[in-house]
């Protein structure tokens, strides 16, 4: 990627550019499970993010006027079909937040309280195992909702505690499943990867297996919504895991994202192929949101992947940031950080600063720890170059596995990138765009995860059965 010159006398200053557009773009682009940055729509000549999102979420689809919060609310609603939310609970929370005035604090406070409530006994008779199970799953969803905005709340230092609350709810849910998923730690460097291996039964029958890969800020509950029941209903196994920069590895172990995701997936495949209940010739890999970059990277090197789905296809996560932010990065660390600290930070609106804290924390532990103290990081260069290093433009042609590339009408983070990936692939490939006419618009179809899973698993079954 070409770096932008640091000449402050050629055209508008970075400060002017940022004040004019990047702050607003960043605020609009904050979405759970989404790209590592603000929408790229502002850099592609298309409508501004707020206009694009508003036009694609008419009427009852607009829960909040702010598109960032609205996207997250729609994700919660979408989880209802998989038991990972309750429509009435979400809409009641939305009303409570809007009545109080939408802020990070009211959002976090409302959804955290809802998670706490669901871990208590329900009204009426004592809860049986099924009730406890799905109340815990919904609690995990609501804690995840709160977690996404906690760095902008009055108590950013509670981030790890809030993550652990959601993780505890997830583990409670898993322990009550029948059969319960196999829980293990797969070796990965100095920090093992926590995995949850879901099976339709304990018969030991070799089955097709899908590895479900999360994005830059999703939680395990999102992998339930976007794949586990769909796999189990078809007689498949499903593996959920936390990789570097995700879940436990980020919030507790303090391990950031790596560009060499094949080093993450290969140990998972090793672990799966050692199991008698996995068909080693039918292991599929999916990647949701930014994992639409990570999963293809892994498949370019891990040849045991029999089928790949990128949801959506992404070649360069760095392009998910608006150009005003990307222009800050120069070849010089000192110059970059001087621009960031002296020109950009003083002009960042508070909401945009909160977005930057959230977007950069999976790539910088100092940035995460500073954010938990309510401060904005001072080293822009290091995490920015880590995000830039996630580009897979040079390796996507190595992928041999049949690949499905999904795209979405109104894709607000990686517009144009799914088609670019499809065109660059040399393996057997398919491209499919989900649309507003299907209620499946926006990044990862937040309102239509059931349709999303139908499309993905129909394709996977057809592809793997033809092997």
ZAMARGU-4260 file (C-alpha; in steps of 0.2 Angstrom, whole numbers, plus 5000, padded with zeros to 4 digits):
<rodrens>
0) 5000/5000/5000 | 5006/5017/4996 | 5009/5028/5011 | 5003/5046/5010 | 5016/5060/5011
5) 5018/5069/5027 | 5019/5086/5018 | 5006/5097/5028 | 5006/5111/5014 | 4999/5100/5000
10) 4980/5102/5001 | 4970/5102/5017 | 4978/5097/5033 | 4975/5081/5041 | 4966/5090/5055
15) 4954/5098/5043 | 4951/5082/5034 | 4948/5073/5051 | 4936/5086/5058 | 4927/5087/5041
20) 4923/5068/5039 | 4933/5055/5048 | 4926/5059/5066 | 4908/5057/5059 | 4913/5041/5049
25) 4921/5033/5064 | 4906/5036/5075 | 4894/5029/5061 | 4905/5014/5058 | 4906/5007/5076
30) 4898/4990/5075 | 4899/4974/5084 | 4907/4959/5075 | 4912/4971/5062 | 4927/4977/5053
35) 4942/4984/5061 | 4938/5002/5058 | 4924/5013/5051 | 4915/5010/5035 | 4924/5011/5019
40) 4909/5019/5011 | 4916/5036/5014 | 4932/5032/5004 | 4923/5024/4989 | 4913/5038/4983
45) 4896/5031/4989 | 4884/5038/5001 | 4890/5043/5018 | 4888/5029/5031 | 4873/5037/5040
50) 4864/5039/5024 | 4867/5022/5018 | 4862/5013/5034 | 4847/5024/5036 | 4841/5020/5019
55) 4843/5002/5022 | 4834/5001/5039 | 4818/5010/5036 | 4803/5011/5049 | 4804/4997/5062
60) 4822/4993/5057 | 4828/5009/5065 | 4829/5005/5083 | 4841/5019/5086 | 4845/5035/5076
65) 4864/5032/5078 | 4868/5019/5065 | 4882/5011/5076 | 4870/5007/5090 | 4856/5002/5078
70) 4867/4989/5070 | 4871/4981/5086 | 4853/4981/5091 | 4848/4973/5075 | 4862/4960/5078
75) 4853/4956/5095 | 4836/4955/5087 | 4843/4943/5074 | 4849/4931/5087 | 4831/4928/5092
80) 4829/4914/5079 | 4843/4904/5087 | 4837/4907/5104 | 4851/4919/5107 | 4839/4934/5111
85) 4821/4937/5114 | 4812/4950/5104 | 4802/4957/5118 | 4818/4959/5129 | 4828/4967/5115
90) 4814/4980/5111 | 4811/4983/5129 | 4829/4987/5131 | 4829/4998/5116 | 4814/5008/5123
95) 4823/5010/5140 | 4838/5016/5132 | 4829/5029/5120 | 4819/5035/5135 | 4834/5038/5145
100) 4844/5046/5131 | 4855/5035/5120 | 4873/5035/5126 | 4886/5022/5129 | 4882/5023/5147
105) 4863/5020/5145 | 4867/5006/5132 | 4879/4997/5143 | 4869/4999/5159 | 4853/4993/5151
110) 4860/4977/5143 | 4871/4973/5157 | 4856/4973/5169 | 4847/4962/5157 | 4861/4949/5157
115) 4861/4950/5176 | 4842/4947/5177 | 4843/4932/5166 | 4855/4923/5177 | 4843/4925/5191
120) 4828/4913/5194 | 4814/4917/5182 | 4796/4921/5188 | 4785/4907/5193 | 4791/4889/5195
125) 4809/4885/5198 | 4819/4884/5181 | 4822/4868/5173 | 4838/4864/5163 | 4831/4870/5147
130) 4825/4887/5154 | 4842/4889/5163 | 4851/4885/5147 | 4843/4897/5135 | 4842/4911/5148
135) 4861/4909/5150 | 4863/4910/5131 | 4852/4926/5130 | 4862/4933/5145 | 4878/4930/5135
140) 4871/4940/5120 | 4866/4955/5131 | 4883/4955/5140 | 4891/4955/5123 | 4880/4970/5118
145) 4886/4979/5134 | 4904/4974/5131 | 4905/4982/5114 | 4902/5000/5121 | 4909/4999/5138
150) 4925/5008/5134 | 4914/5023/5130 | 4904/5021/5147 | 4907/5029/5164 | 4916/5013/5169
155) 4928/5007/5155 | 4939/4998/5168 | 4925/4985/5170 | 4929/4978/5152 | 4937/4962/5158
160) 4924/4959/5171 | 4910/4962/5159 | 4919/4950/5146 | 4920/4937/5160 | 4902/4939/5164
165) 4897/4935/5146 | 4910/4921/5145 | 4902/4913/5161 | 4885/4914/5154 | 4891/4906/5138
170) 4900/4892/5148 | 4884/4889/5158 | 4874/4887/5142 | 4886/4875/5135 | 4887/4864/5151
175) 4868/4862/5150 | 4868/4857/5131 | 4864/4839/5127 | 4876/4833/5123 | 4887/4846/5131
180) 4901/4852/5119 | 4918/4845/5122 | 4928/4859/5130 | 4947/4859/5127 | 4963/4870/5125
185) 4972/4868/5109 | 4990/4872/5109 | 4995/4888/5101 | 5012/4896/5106 | 5012/4901/5124
190) 4993/4903/5125 | 4982/4889/5121 | 4966/4892/5111 | 4950/4888/5120 | 4938/4878/5110
195) 4920/4871/5111 | 4917/4856/5100 | 4898/4853/5097 | 4892/4836/5091 | 4874/4830/5087
200) 4877/4815/5098 | 4890/4805/5107 | 4890/4790/5095 | 4907/4793/5088 | 4901/4793/5070
205) 4913/4802/5058 | 4904/4818/5053 | 4907/4833/5042 | 4914/4847/5053 | 4914/4866/5052
210) 4926/4877/5060 | 4917/4894/5064 | 4929/4909/5064 | 4923/4925/5073 | 4928/4943/5068
215) 4937/4957/5076 | 4925/4960/5091 | 4912/4946/5091 | 4908/4934/5105 | 4905/4915/5106
220) 4886/4918/5106 | 4888/4925/5088 | 4895/4909/5082 | 4880/4900/5089 | 4869/4912/5080
225) 4879/4910/5064 | 4882/4892/5063 | 4881/4880/5077 | 4862/4875/5077 | 4863/4875/5058
230) 4877/4862/5058 | 4869/4851/5072 | 4852/4851/5063 | 4861/4844/5048 | 4871/4831/5057
235) 4887/4841/5057 | 4900/4845/5071 | 4904/4863/5074 | 4920/4870/5082 | 4919/4887/5091
240) 4936/4895/5096 | 4944/4910/5102 | 4959/4915/5092 | 4972/4929/5096 | 4964/4946/5097
245) 4947/4938/5102 | 4938/4933/5117 | 4948/4926/5131 | 4965/4928/5122 | 4962/4947/5120
250) 4953/4952/5136 | 4961/4941/5148 | 4977/4933/5141 | 4981/4950/5131 | 4986/4942/5115
255) 4983/4953/5099 | 4978/4948/5081 | 4991/4939/5070 | 4992/4941/5051 | 4997/4922/5050
260) 4980/4915/5054 | 4985/4898/5046 | 4996/4896/5062 | 4979/4897/5072 | 4969/4886/5061
265) 4982/4872/5058 | 4982/4867/5077 | 4963/4866/5076 | 4963/4855/5061 | 4976/4844/5070
270) 4965/4842/5085 | 4950/4838/5074 | 4958/4825/5063 | 4964/4816/5079 | 4945/4813/5084
275) 4936/4798/5078 | 4920/4808/5076 | 4927/4819/5063 | 4928/4815/5044 | 4945/4822/5040
280) 4940/4824/5022 | 4925/4835/5026 | 4932/4849/5037 | 4925/4867/5032 | 4930/4884/5037
285) 4919/4899/5039 | 4924/4917/5043 | 4912/4930/5049 | 4915/4949/5047 | 4934/4952/5048
290) 4936/4933/5048 | 4932/4935/5030 | 4950/4940/5029 | 4957/4928/5042 | 4949/4912/5036
295) 4954/4914/5018 | 4972/4917/5024 | 4972/4901/5034 | 4964/4891/5019 | 4978/4898/5008
300) 4991/4888/5018 | 4981/4874/5027 | 4977/4862/5013 | 4966/4850/5024 | 4952/4863/5023
305) 4939/4855/5011 | 4928/4871/5009 | 4929/4889/5013 | 4916/4903/5016 | 4920/4921/5018
310) 4906/4931/5025 | 4910/4944/5018 | 4925/4942/5007 | 4939/4954/5013 | 4956/4957/5006
315) 4962/4972/5016 | 4954/4976/5033 | 4964/4992/5033 | 4953/4999/5020 | 4939/4998/5032
320) 4945/5014/5040 | 4941/5030/5031 | 4955/5038/5021 | 4957/5052/5034 | 4962/5040/5046
325) 4973/5030/5034 | 4982/5046/5029 | 4989/5047/5047 | 5001/5032/5044 | 5017/5036/5036
330) 5033/5025/5035 | 5040/5034/5050 | 5034/5029/5067 | 5039/5045/5075 | 5031/5056/5061
335) 5015/5045/5062 | 5013/5047/5081 | 5017/5065/5080 | 5003/5068/5068 | 4991/5057/5078
340) 4995/5065/5095 | 4998/5083/5090 | 4986/5085/5075 | 4972/5072/5076 | 4969/5068/5094
345) 4965/5086/5100 | 4952/5087/5086 | 4944/5070/5089 | 4926/5071/5095 | 4923/5061/5111
350) 4912/5048/5102 | 4925/5046/5088 | 4939/5044/5101 | 4929/5030/5109 | 4927/5021/5092
355) 4946/5022/5090 | 4949/5014/5107 | 4937/5000/5102 | 4944/4997/5085 | 4962/4997/5090
360) 4962/4987/5106 | 4962/4970/5097 | 4979/4976/5089 | 4987/4984/5104 | 4987/4979/5122
365) 4994/4996/5128 | 4979/5004/5118 | 4967/4992/5127 | 4974/4995/5144 | 4974/5014/5141
370) 4956/5013/5135 | 4952/5004/5152 | 4959/5019/5161 | 4948/5031/5150 | 4963/5037/5140
375) 4966/5036/5121 | 4982/5027/5115 | 4997/5037/5110 | 5005/5024/5098 | 4995/5024/5082
380) 5009/5017/5071 | 5011/5000/5079 | 4992/4994/5079 | 4990/5003/5062 | 5004/4993/5054
385) 4997/4977/5062 | 4980/4980/5054 | 4989/4984/5037 | 4998/4968/5038 | 4982/4958/5038
390) 4981/4961/5019 | 4979/4944/5009 | 4980/4951/4992 | 4996/4942/4989 | 4990/4925/4995
395) 4972/4923/4990 | 4977/4915/4973 | 4985/4900/4983 | 4968/4895/4990 | 4963/4878/4982
400) 4947/4874/4992 | 4930/4878/4984 | 4925/4895/4991 | 4909/4904/4993 | 4911/4923/4994
405) 4896/4932/5002 | 4892/4950/5000 | 4878/4961/5007 | 4868/4975/5000 | 4873/4991/5009
410) 4890/4982/5015 | 4896/4997/5026 | 4914/4990/5030 | 4921/4982/5015 | 4911/4988/5000
415) 4918/4981/4984 | 4930/4969/4993 | 4920/4953/4991 | 4919/4955/4972 | 4938/4958/4972
420) 4941/4942/4982 | 4930/4932/4971 | 4939/4939/4955 | 4956/4935/4963 | 4952/4917/4967
425) 4958/4903/4956 | 4949/4889/4965 | 4931/4883/4962 | 4921/4898/4968 | 4904/4905/4970
430) 4898/4923/4974 | 4882/4928/4982 | 4875/4944/4987 | 4861/4945/5000 | 4849/4959/4998
435) 4837/4971/5007 | 4822/4963/4998 | 4827/4947/5008 | 4829/4957/5024 | 4847/4952/5023
440) 4855/4969/5020 | 4870/4977/5029 | 4886/4969/5035 | 4884/4950/5039 | 4865/4952/5037
445) 4861/4956/5056 | 4842/4954/5054 | 4843/4937/5044 | 4856/4925/5052 | 4844/4911/5048
450) 4843/4915/5030 | 4862/4917/5031 | 4865/4900/5038 | 4853/4892/5025 | 4863/4899/5011
455) 4880/4894/5019 | 4875/4877/5024 | 4866/4873/5008 | 4882/4877/4999 | 4893/4868/5011
460) 4882/4852/5009 | 4882/4853/4990 | 4901/4856/4990 | 4906/4843/5002 | 4894/4829/4996
465) 4902/4831/4979 | 4920/4827/4985
</rodrens>
